[in-house]
Amino acid sequence: MEQCWRVGAAEPDISRVPIMVVSSKWNILETGLKDIQGKPVVNSISLEEGEAKFLQQAKLVHRYGAAVVVMAFDERGQADTYERKIEVCERAYRLLTERIGFPAQDIIFDPNILTVATGIEEHNNYAVNFLDATRWIKQHLPLAKVSGGVSNISFSFRGNNRVREAMHAAFLYHAIKAGLDMGIVNAGQLAVYEEIPKDLLELVEDVLLNRRPDATERLVTFAETVKQQGRVAVKDDEWRLGTVEERLSHAVVKGWTDYIEPEIEEDRQQYAKPVHVIEGPLMAGLTRGGDLFGLG
């Protein structure tokens, strides 16, 4: 393990990227901190074993110049309700910032994304609890960040990629609006929010936002009809009827490369210099993609 950290620290293509050290064992985390260049992120520490150990580990993280993920756990266990989440996060924030002077901007809270649609009534509000706790953290714990394991939300639909993709995309959309700064999710299992079929989106959001008592049953029924279908690729060439600038911008946003060479060449013929293609339609597509990313 130690050799892995050293190889990563010496390899330019790795060391220039921020590294998150993930382990449940403190000695592994500290080994990584000793060898990683720059500013890593430790994932994670918590109050599960009490304040003394929590502060001891936080002091070492601070000494190594790292940021830290703080899980919403304390001596009573995992925080699942909104009240417990904000209680644990506020306590940890005060201990870190007031007791040891830990920089607030280096604190990343993980208020526990828990699985919904399990058939257990107490679980129905888990997504709402996370969203509400995220809003509270951003409003009351200045500079702190919020993260979460997005894929946890859909564990009750393991094996049904189409429903899981829609749940991840919809949850991310609402979580980002609530203040989520980062999330852990399989990028290959993530739909585009705007492209989720409206019937599926309504069912998914009924579950995530706990909008009706029969939300789980309705989504489970729907899921049985699409099980194992996965994402359906739809071929739509209408975009190729637009101007060459519009086509290039659209291809950038969608990540389509089928026609990239003829599109670029056609664009190049219309501009005095090749750099104008980059500064014009290509940059317009990148800007549009950035806007969509910001909207979740």
Protein Blocks (a to p, Z undefined) as FASTA:
>chain_A
ZZmmmmmmmmmklmmpccddddfbfklmmmmmmmpgcjdddddddfknojklmmmmmmmm
mmnopacddddbdfkopafbfklmmmmmmmmmmmmmmmnopafklpccdehiadehkopa
klmmmmmmmmmmmmmmmmmmghiacdddfklmmmmmgoilmlmmmmmmmmmmmmmmnopa
bdcddfklcccfklgcfklmmmmmmmmnopafklmmmmmmmmmmmgoklpaddddfklmm
mcfklmmmmmmmnopaklmmmmmmmmmmmpmbfklmmmmmmmmmmmmmmmmmmnZZ
